């Protein structure tokens, strides 16, 4: 489906991959792009996000720390120009079951606890990790982040499902609401993330 969109937009692999690489280095250049180029970039980002969420991580990743959550979600969350909330569902051993994008952009205020809990029950998940990104670079939780975290924690607990953490990710740092701790991403750590 997304490939058809790219064909319609006149995607040329070598030129447009170079454009994406350039935008990774300097995201402010996106504001100066013509509308058709912006649309290509948006579609390509969706393809990359879909790819990362379709990979079966359950055999490879145990999400038992904020760092492990960062490793699995950083490729999806970095460089987003709008707020998104994602939900990771895990089993009782903290192994990944499924990752779902819950809200995007202006719909961030519609985080629906009932939908998240229904998905958890359908997946037979016993753990939930909420992940969001920071558009302005500050990973300190907002009042809304704290409110969502408390609301989801309380409702999930009634069903014996545990909200393990809410991790907020920016390009250079991340914050664990459970640990009450902000971590800075070192150059070495970012290099290992890019290699994966």
C-alpha positions in Angstrom: 0.0 0.0 0.0 2.7 2.5 1.0 4.8 1.4 -2.0 2.0 2.4 -4.3 1.9 5.8 -2.6 5.6 6.2 -3.2 5.2 5.3 -6.9 2.4 7.9 -7.2 4.7 10.5 -5.6 7.5 9.7 -8.1 9.9 8.2 -5.6 13.5 7.8 -7.0 15.4 5.6 -4.6 19.0 7.0 -4.9 17.8 10.7 -4.8 15.2 10.3 -2.1 17.3 8.1 0.2 20.0 10.8 0.1 17.3 13.4 1.0 16.3 11.2 4.0 19.9 11.0 5.1 20.3 14.7 4.8 17.2 15.3 6.9 18.4 13.0 9.6 21.5 15.2 9.9 19.5 18.4 9.9 15.8 18.1 10.4 15.2 21.8 10.1 15.7 21.5 6.3 12.3 19.8 6.1 10.6 23.2 6.5 12.1 24.4 3.2 11.0 21.4 1.1 8.2 21.5 -1.5 5.0 19.8 -0.5 5.5 16.8 -2.7 8.9 16.2 -1.1 7.4 16.5 2.4 4.8 13.9 1.5 7.6 11.5 0.3 9.4 12.0 3.6 6.2 11.3 5.6 5.4 8.1 3.7 9.0 6.9 4.0 8.9 7.4 7.8 5.6 5.5 8.0 7.2 2.6 6.1 10.2 2.6 8.5 7.9 2.7 11.5 5.7 -0.1 10.1 8.8 -2.2 9.5 10.1 -1.8 13.1 6.8 -2.6 14.6 6.3 -5.7 12.4 9.5 -7.3 13.5 9.0 -10.2 15.9 11.0 -9.0 18.9 9.6 -11.5 21.4 12.4 -13.9 20.8 15.2 -11.3 21.1 14.2 -8.6 23.6 13.3 -8.6 27.2 12.0 -5.1 28.1 12.9 -5.1 31.7 14.6 -1.6 31.9 14.2 1.9 30.4 17.4 1.3 28.4 15.9 -1.8 26.7 12.7 0.1 25.9 14.9 2.9 24.4 16.8 0.4 22.3 13.6 -1.0 20.8 11.8 2.3 20.3 14.5 4.9 19.5 14.5 4.0 15.7 10.7 4.7 15.6 10.6 7.8 17.9 13.6 9.8 16.8 13.0 12.6 14.4 9.2 12.8 14.8 7.9 16.3 14.4 4.7 15.6 16.3 3.8 14.0 19.6 3.0 10.3 19.6 2.1 7.8 22.2 3.0 4.1 21.7 2.1 1.1 23.8 4.3 -2.0 24.3 2.6 -5.1 25.6 4.7 -7.7 27.4 4.3 -11.0 29.2 5.1 -11.7 32.8 8.7 -12.2 31.9 8.8 -8.8 30.3 9.2 -10.3 26.8 7.8 -8.3 24.0 4.4 -9.3 22.6 3.3 -6.4 20.4 3.9 -2.7 19.9 1.1 -0.4 18.8 1.0 3.3 18.0 -1.9 4.6 20.1 -2.1 8.3 19.2 -0.5 10.6 16.8 -0.2 14.4 16.4 -3.2 16.4 17.5 -5.0 13.3 18.8 -2.6 13.0 21.7 -5.3 14.2 24.1 -7.4 11.1 23.1 -5.3 8.5 24.9 -7.9 6.0 25.7 -7.3 3.7 28.7 -10.2 1.4 27.7 -8.7 0.7 24.3 -5.3 0.0 25.7 -6.7 -2.4 28.3 -8.9 -4.2 25.8 -5.8 -4.7 23.6 -3.8 -6.0 26.6 -6.6 -8.5 27.4 -6.8 -9.6 23.7 -3.0 -10.2 23.6 -3.0 -11.9 27.0 -0.4 -9.4 28.1 0.4 -8.9 31.8 2.6 -5.8 31.3 2.2 -2.4 29.5 4.9 0.1 28.8 3.8 3.5 27.6 6.3 5.3 25.3 6.1 8.9 24.0 8.4 11.3 22.3 9.5 14.8 23.0 9.1 17.3 20.1 10.9 20.2 21.9 13.8 18.1 23.2 12.8 18.2 26.9 12.1 14.8 28.3 10.7 16.0 31.6 7.2 14.6 31.9 4.4 17.1 31.4 1.3 17.2 33.7 -0.5 15.3 30.9 2.2 12.6 30.8 1.9 12.2 34.6 -1.9 12.1 34.4 -1.9 9.5 31.7 0.6 7.4 33.5 -1.3 7.5 36.8 -4.7 6.8 35.1 -3.4 3.8 33.2 -1.5 2.4 36.2 -4.6 2.5 38.4 -7.0 1.0 35.8 -4.6 -1.7 34.6 -3.9 -2.7 38.2 -7.6 -3.6 38.7 -7.1 -6.3 35.9 -3.8 -7.6 37.3 -2.0 -5.9 34.4 1.0 -3.8 35.4 2.1 -0.5 33.8 5.9 -1.1 34.0 7.0 2.3 32.9 6.3 5.4 30.8 9.5 6.3 28.8 9.8 9.7 27.1 12.3 9.8 24.3 14.0 12.7 22.5 16.9 12.7 20.1 19.5 13.1 22.8 18.0 11.8 26.1 15.2 9.8 27.6 13.2 9.8 30.9 11.8 7.0 32.9 8.7 8.0 34.9 9.1 4.9 37.1 12.7 5.6 37.9 12.1 9.4 38.1 15.4 9.6 36.2 16.6 11.4 33.0 19.4 9.7 31.0 21.5 11.5 28.4 22.4 9.5 25.3 26.1 9.3 24.8 27.7 9.3 21.4 28.8 5.7 21.9 25.3 4.6 22.8 23.8 6.4 19.8 26.4 4.7 17.5 25.4 1.3 18.8 21.7 2.1 18.2 22.4 3.2 14.6 24.4 0.0 13.9 21.3 -2.2 14.7 
